[in-house]
Amino acid sequence: MTTQSKIALVTGGAGFIGSHLIDRLLAEGARVTCVDNLQTGRAANLAHLGSEPRFSFIEADVIDRLPAKLRLGKTRFTHVYHLACAASPPHYQADPEHTMLTCVLGTRNLLRFAEEQGARFLLTSTSEVYGDPEVHPQPETYRGWVNCTGPRACYDEGKRAAETLTFDFARAKRVDVRVARIFNTYGPRMRADDGRVVSNIVCQALGDEDITVYGDGSQTRSFCYVSDMVDGLMRLMNSEPAPGAPVNLGNPNELTVSDLVDRVLALTGSRSAVVHRPLPIDDPRRRRPDISRARDILGWEPRVDLQAGLEATAAWFAQERRAGSTLGAELLTVAAE
């Protein structure tokens, strides 16, 4: 199948990663429909596609019955990319019931839809399925160390259940599936309020605000730039045959949160002070993907250097701050008049 004949459905496509994925699909000639409830996604991420004839947007929640225009329309989708779900702790913990149902009911609804359409299905799972890992780095064969009743469980266990459903459909030969376990991703279009470490540190540094570090800063993460992540997702969806198992997608270069703070302070020239707060419950101490499977099966590994990625991310947030300040000034002027 050529990319030009690809008709893709992307759930969660108004989100950070989803909107970049849609751009990539359209750039390669596909037709794309996005479904998003805009709970954490932003219409602004898709505003530049307003006049694109091969793109359409439907505001809907994947927990509910999919809109009739999808199920009963003449379009036959060839690929379903299921990215819908709040993905940062403050957002997925804000409504844990909805998070769990998005993972379970939403995934079931999209799997059934893919089955009806005869479409290939890709689930974006997460490194959170490994919990606070006792094995390092984390290979896909590691079964994880998850607190199934903790405050993060709505997401951790929800994604584990979503993986179960996905592979159950595959074993029953109902749907051709792929599962990506995504590790920390960053880049333009992140939300400033999403609570993720990169967005927090960059935004606080740009505002010369105190930078919040949870714990002593020795916990580690591995950061993958969004264009690399999208490339991995595309390669996984296009892989032949299906891997038959989850595939880690992330950057294996590990650094401490304190190291990240130092990099951002040097990059932005910020005068921010660093303040420490208690480590959240069940926050992973170490996080680093083993990407051997992605290298072997997909020929994939990250290409964007952390410094270059942080520069692009900081520049985007700085532009957002300037745009917000300009809008705020305009609103004050109107109010004064």
C-alpha positions in Angstrom: 0.0 0.0 0.0 1.3 3.4 -0.9 1.1 6.3 1.6 -1.2 8.1 -0.9 -3.8 5.3 -0.5 -3.5 5.4 3.3 -6.7 6.6 5.1 -5.8 7.0 8.7 -7.8 7.7 11.9 -5.8 9.3 14.7 -7.4 9.4 18.1 -5.9 12.0 20.5 -4.7 13.8 17.4 -5.1 17.3 18.9 -2.5 16.4 21.5 1.2 16.9 21.5 2.5 13.7 19.8 -0.8 13.2 17.9 -0.7 16.5 16.1 2.9 15.9 15.0 1.9 12.4 13.8 -0.9 13.9 11.7 1.5 16.4 10.1 3.8 13.6 9.1 0.9 11.5 7.7 -0.4 14.4 5.6 3.1 15.3 4.4 3.4 11.8 3.1 0.1 12.0 1.2 -2.3 10.2 3.5 -5.9 11.3 4.2 -6.4 11.8 8.0 -9.4 12.1 10.3 -8.7 13.1 13.9 -11.0 12.3 16.8 -10.3 14.2 20.1 -12.4 15.3 23.0 -10.1 18.2 23.6 -9.8 17.3 27.3 -6.0 17.7 27.1 -5.5 18.2 23.4 -5.6 21.7 21.9 -7.4 22.9 18.8 -4.5 25.3 18.3 -2.3 22.3 17.5 -4.3 21.6 14.4 -5.2 25.2 13.4 -2.7 25.2 10.6 -4.7 22.4 8.9 -7.9 24.3 8.6 -7.7 24.5 4.8 -6.2 21.1 4.2 -8.7 19.1 2.1 -7.2 15.7 3.2 -7.8 16.4 6.9 -11.0 16.4 9.0 -11.6 16.8 12.7 -14.3 15.3 14.9 -14.8 16.3 18.5 -15.8 13.2 20.3 -14.8 11.0 23.3 -13.5 7.5 22.4 -15.2 6.2 25.6 -18.6 6.7 23.9 -20.0 5.0 20.8 -18.0 6.3 17.9 -19.7 9.0 15.8 -22.0 7.7 13.1 -20.1 9.6 10.4 -17.1 7.3 11.1 -19.0 4.0 11.4 -21.5 4.6 8.6 -19.6 6.7 6.2 -18.3 5.6 2.8 -14.7 6.0 3.8 -12.9 2.8 4.7 -10.0 3.4 7.0 -6.8 1.5 6.4 -5.0 2.5 9.6 -6.0 3.4 13.2 -3.5 5.2 15.4 -4.9 5.1 19.0 -3.2 7.9 21.0 -6.2 9.1 23.0 -5.6 9.4 26.7 -4.3 12.0 29.1 -0.6 11.2 29.5 0.9 13.4 32.2 0.3 12.6 35.9 -1.6 15.9 36.8 -3.9 15.3 33.9 -4.6 11.6 34.2 -4.9 11.8 37.9 -7.4 14.7 37.7 -10.1 12.3 36.5 -8.8 8.8 37.2 -12.1 7.1 36.2 -12.1 8.7 32.8 -8.4 7.8 32.4 -9.1 4.1 33.1 -12.2 4.0 30.9 -10.3 5.7 28.0 -7.7 3.0 28.2 -10.2 0.1 28.4 -13.5 1.1 26.8 -11.8 3.5 24.4 -9.3 0.8 23.2 -12.1 -1.8 22.9 -14.2 0.7 20.8 -11.2 1.4 18.5 -10.3 -2.2 18.2 -13.8 -3.1 17.2 -13.8 -0.2 14.7 -10.5 -1.4 13.2 -12.0 -4.9 12.9 -15.1 -3.6 11.1 -12.9 -1.5 8.7 -10.3 -4.2 8.1 -7.7 -1.6 9.3 -4.3 -2.0 10.9 -4.3 -0.8 14.5 -1.5 0.8 16.6 -1.9 1.3 20.3 0.4 3.9 22.0 1.1 2.3 25.4 3.7 3.7 27.8 6.8 3.1 29.8 4.6 3.5 32.9 3.6 -0.2 32.4 7.0 -0.9 34.0 6.1 1.1 37.1 9.0 1.9 39.4 11.3 -0.7 37.7 13.6 -3.1 39.5 15.2 -4.0 36.1 17.3 -1.4 34.3 17.3 -0.6 31.5 13.7 -1.8 30.8 13.3 -4.5 28.0 9.9 -5.4 26.7 10.2 -8.8 28.5 10.2 -7.1 31.9 6.8 -7.4 33.5 7.1 -4.3 35.6 6.7 -3.2 39.3 3.4 -1.4 39.4 1.4 -0.4 42.4 -2.0 -1.5 41.2 -3.9 0.6 43.8 -1.8 3.7 43.8 -2.6 7.2 42.4 -0.9 6.4 39.1 -2.6 3.1 38.6 -5.5 4.6 36.6 -2.9 5.1 33.8 -0.4 2.4 34.5 -2.9 -0.4 34.9 -5.2 1.2 32.3 -2.5 0.9 29.7 -1.6 -2.6 30.8 -5.2 -3.6 30.3 -5.3 -1.8 26.9 -2.3 -3.9 25.8 -4.1 -7.1 27.0 -7.1 -6.2 24.9 -5.0 -5.4 21.9 -3.1 -8.7 21.9 -6.3 -10.6 22.6 -7.8 -9.3 19.4 -4.5 -10.2 17.6 -4.5 -13.8 19.0 -8.1 -14.2 17.8 -7.0 -12.9 14.3 -9.6 -10.1 14.5 -7.2 -7.2 14.0 -3.6 -6.7 12.8 -2.1 -4.9 15.7 1.1 -3.0 16.8 1.9 -1.8 20.3 4.4 1.0 21.1 5.6 1.6 24.7 6.5 5.3 24.6 9.1 6.7 26.9 9.4 10.4 27.9 8.8 12.5 24.8 9.3 16.3 24.5 9.2 19.1 21.9 7.0 21.9 20.6 3.3 21.8 21.3 3.7 20.4 24.8 1.3 22.1 27.2 2.9 24.4 29.7 0.6 23.1 32.4 1.0 19.4 31.8 3.3 18.8 34.7 6.0 16.9 32.7 9.5 17.6 33.7 10.7 19.2 30.5 7.8 21.6 30.1 7.9 22.5 33.8 11.6 23.2 33.9 11.7 25.1 30.6 8.6 27.3 31.3 9.8 28.1 34.9 13.3 29.0 33.5 11.9 31.2 30.8 9.8 33.1 33.4 12.7 33.3 35.9 10.5 31.5 38.3 11.7 29.0 40.9 12.3 25.7 39.3 10.6 22.8 41.0 12.5 19.6 41.5 10.7 16.7 43.1 13.0 14.7 45.4 16.7 15.3 45.4 16.9 15.4 41.6 18.9 12.2 41.3 16.0 10.3 39.7 16.7 9.7 36.0 14.7 10.0 32.8 15.5 9.4 29.1 14.1 12.1 26.7 13.1 11.5 23.1 12.4 14.4 20.8 8.9 14.3 19.2 10.1 14.0 15.6 12.0 10.8 16.5 9.0 9.4 18.3 6.7 10.0 15.3 9.3 8.3 13.1 9.2 5.3 15.4 5.5 5.1 15.4 5.3 5.3 11.6 7.9 2.6 11.2 6.1 0.4 13.7 2.8 0.8 12.0 4.4 0.0 8.6 6.4 -3.0 9.9 5.9 -6.3 8.2 5.1 -8.7 9.7 3.6 -7.5 12.9 6.2 -7.8 15.8 3.7 -9.8 17.8 4.9 -8.1 21.0 5.3 -4.5 22.4 8.1 -2.3 21.1 9.9 0.3 23.3 10.3 3.7 21.7 12.4 6.1 23.5 15.9 7.6 23.9 18.3 5.3 25.7 20.5 8.3 26.8 19.8 8.6 30.5 20.3 11.7 32.7 19.3 12.9 36.1 16.6 15.6 36.6 19.3 17.8 38.2 21.4 17.5 35.0 18.4 18.5 32.9 17.9 21.6 35.1 21.5 22.6 34.6 21.2 22.2 30.8 18.0 24.3 30.7 19.5 27.0 32.9 22.6 27.3 30.7 20.4 27.3 27.6 18.0 30.0 28.7 20.4 32.1 30.8 17.7 32.0 33.5 18.2 33.4 37.0 15.8 30.9 38.5 16.5 29.3 41.8 15.9 25.6 42.3 13.5 24.5 45.0 12.9 20.9 46.1 9.5 19.3 46.8 8.6 15.8 48.1 8.8 13.0 45.5 5.3 12.0 44.3 3.9 8.6 45.3 5.2 5.8 43.1 7.3 8.2 41.0 9.9 6.0 39.2 13.5 6.4 40.4 15.1 5.3 37.1 13.7 5.2 33.6 15.6 4.1 30.5 14.4 2.0 27.5 16.2 -1.0 26.1 15.5 -0.3 22.4 17.2 -3.4 21.0 13.9 -4.6 19.6 13.2 -1.3 17.8 16.7 -1.3 16.3 16.4 -4.9 15.1 12.8 -4.9 13.8 12.4 -1.2 12.7 15.9 -0.1 12.1 15.0 2.8 14.4 16.9 4.8 17.0 16.6 8.5 18.0 18.6 11.0 15.9 17.9 14.4 17.5 20.5 15.4 20.1 19.1 16.5 23.5 20.7 20.0 23.2 19.1 20.6 19.8 15.8 19.3 21.0 15.8 21.5 24.1 16.7 24.5 22.0 13.8 23.9 19.7 11.5 23.3 22.6 12.6 26.4 24.5 12.2 28.5 21.4 8.7 27.3 20.9 7.7 28.0 24.6 9.3 31.4 24.3 7.2 32.2 21.3 4.1 31.0 23.1 4.9 33.3 26.0 5.3 36.3 23.6 2.1 35.5 21.8 0.3 35.2 25.2 1.7 38.5 26.4 0.7 40.2 23.2 -2.8 38.8 23.4 -3.0 39.8 27.1 -2.0 43.4 26.2 -4.6 43.5 23.4 -7.4 42.3 25.8 -6.4 44.9 28.4 -6.6 47.6 25.7 -10.0 46.5 24.6 -11.2 46.4 28.2 -9.9 49.9 28.9 -11.8 51.2 25.9 
